[in-house]
Amino acid sequence: MTVEEYQVAQLWTVIEASKDETGGGDGVEILVNEPFSAGSQYEPDEELPGNGAYSSGQYTHKIYHLASKVPSFIRLLAPGEALNVTEKAWNAYPYCRTVITNGYMKDAFFIKVETMHVQDKIDIENVHELPPDMLAKREVIYVDIAADLEGGVKSEWDPKTFQSKTTGRGPLVGPRWWENTDMPIMCAYKLVTCNFRWFGIQGLVESYIAKVGLLAWVSL
């Protein structure tokens, strides 16, 4: 699909993911859903990249109530208010930034997900223009939507079997399917930065965020 087509698909994906992860909406509060621009009330604290190319878009502010969604060891250790997280997102498509924080842990916890959607290029070395020190720490994880799906995917949504009646595209079959197709390819480059400072379980939780919890946002 093209970058422009994915912009529409992303809106649907966010709605469906919110319903699945929060019991049909009961666990999420949408506090703000408004346009933003440079100098506006909802301008991000940290300037978005692109030298002004991504200076406007849609801003959302949500609170997720996650007590039933986290591992049991966290529920045992964490007070109730620690299981509510705040999400602030600036969608200046094709660039998007999402910041996840927690009022109880304050500066001791955050997840920042920055996404750049790029057409037909899946091997850009440094699309987020990281400085050398951050680039040296970066770990690259490739996510193939046709091969890396876990169980529970509805058959009518499975990229390995689905074919669009409108465009005729799909299914996505075989290893490295993107090299053997004339379909338009869109790659989402995700830069995920996370920090969790809590003595005794810091490494465990950071690993969980990177390997499991991350997919809740990366899939979007």
N, C-alpha and C positions, 0 to 999 in steps of 0.2 A: 504494500500500500504506500501511497505517497505521504509526505510530511503533512500536506494539507488535509488529506483524508483522515489521518490519524488524529488530528486535532478534534474532529467530531467524535471519533471512536473513543478518545480518552475521556470525554465528558460522560459517555455511557458507562465506561469502565469504572470511573470514580463512583458513580451512583450505585452500581451493582456491588462494588467492593465494600462500600459503606454499609449497605444492607446486610451483606454476608457477615461482616465483622462486628456489627453492633446490634444484631437482633432486629433488623428492619428499621433502624433509626432511633431506637430507645436509648442507645448508649452514646449518641453523639449530639452535641449542641453546636449549632451553627450560629456564631455570634455576629459575624460580619461577612458579607459577600458583596463587595463593592469594587468599582473600577479604581485603579491607582495610576498615578503618573508622577513624574519628577516634581518635587515640591508639594505634593498633595499630602493629606492627612495620613494616608496609608503607605507612603513611600518607605521602602525598607531602610533599616539602620545602616546596613552595609550595601554600598552601591552595587547594582547588578552589572554584569560584564557587558562588553560589546560597544563601549564608548558611546552610549546613548541609544544604541539600536534596540535595546530591550528595556526602555525606560517607562513603558506603560503596559497595562494589562489588567488582569482581574486579581484582586486580593481577597483571600478568605481567612477567617479566624475561627477555629473549631476547638472544642474540648471533647476528648474521648474518655469514656469511663470504661476501664479495661480490667476490672477485677476478675471477671470470668474468662479473660483471654490470655492471662499470663501464666507461666509455669507455677506449679504449686509451691515450689521453694521460695518464690518471690512473694506470694500471698502470705506465707507464714512469717516472713521477715519484715515485710513492709507494712506501715500503717495504711489505713484505708485511703487517706487523701493523697498518698504517694502513687496510687494507681489511677490517677487522672492525669492525662497528658494534654498539653496544649499544642495545637498545630497552626502555624502561620505560613501561608503559601502565597507566593507572588508568581502568577502565571503570565509570563510575557512571551508566550509561545512564538518561536520554537524553543526558547529558553524558559525553564521553570526552576524555582527555588522553593523548597519546603523545609521548615525548621520546626523540630519537635523538642519541647521542653517540659519540665515538670516543676510546678510551684513549690513542692515540698523540698526537692533536692536543689533547686535554684541553679547556680553555676556548676554544680557537680554533675549535671546530666544534660546532654543535648544530642540530637541527631540532625544533621543537615544533609539534605539530598538535593543536589543540583543536576538538572537534566538538560542536555542539548540534543535536539532531534535533528538528524542529518539525513539527507537523501542520498542513497546509493553509495555510501562510503562507510565501510565497517572496520577500517584499519587506521584511523587517524590516531597518531601516537599521543598527542597532548591537546585534545580538543578544548579542554577547560583551561588551558594556558597556565598550568601550575608552575610555580617557581622551582628551581632545581632541588631545594631541600624537601619540598613536599612530593615532588616527582620521585625522589629516591625512596620514599616511604610507601608509595602507592602500590597496592596489590590489584592486579587486573583479574576480574572474574567474567568469563563469557557466559551469557545466558541465551541459549537457543530455545525459543518459545515452542518449537516442535519437539524438542528432545528432553527438556529439563522440567517438564510439567510433572507434578506429583499427582497421586491418586485423587479421585473425587471430581475430575473435570467432566462436565457434561459432554456427552458425545457430540451434540450438535454444535459445540463450541471448540472442539478439539482440532487444532491446526493440522494434525496428521491425517484427518479424515474429512474436514469441512471443505466444501467448494461453494463459492458465492454464486448464486443464481443470477445476480445482477452483473458482475464483472467476469465471471468464469474463472476467477483466480482460486488457486488451491487445488488439492491439498498440498501441504509442505512435506515432501517425502524424501527420505534418504539422508545420509550424513552430508553436511555442508551443502544443503539443498539450495542455498542462496547463490552458489557458484554455477548452478545448472538450471537457471530459470530466466525467462524474459519478463517476469513480473517486476513491478517497481518495488524496491527494497528501502525500508526506513529503519535506521538504527538509532536507538536511544542510548546515548552515552550518559551513564549515571556516575556522579562523583558523590560518594557517601562518606561523610566525616562524622564519627561518633565519639562521645566522651562519657564515661561513667566512673565517678570516683566514690566508691563506697567500700570501706575496708572489709576485706574478707571475701567479697563476691565480685570485685571489680572485673577480674579477668574472665570469670564465668559468664557474667552478663554481657560484657563486650563481645565475647565469642558468640553468644546466643543472638545478639543483635546482628552481627555480621553474617552469620550463616543461616539464620532462620527468620528472625523478625524483620530483617532488611527486605525480604521479598514482598512484604505487605505493601511497601512503598515502591520498590523497584518494578513490580508488575504494572504499576501505573505509568 
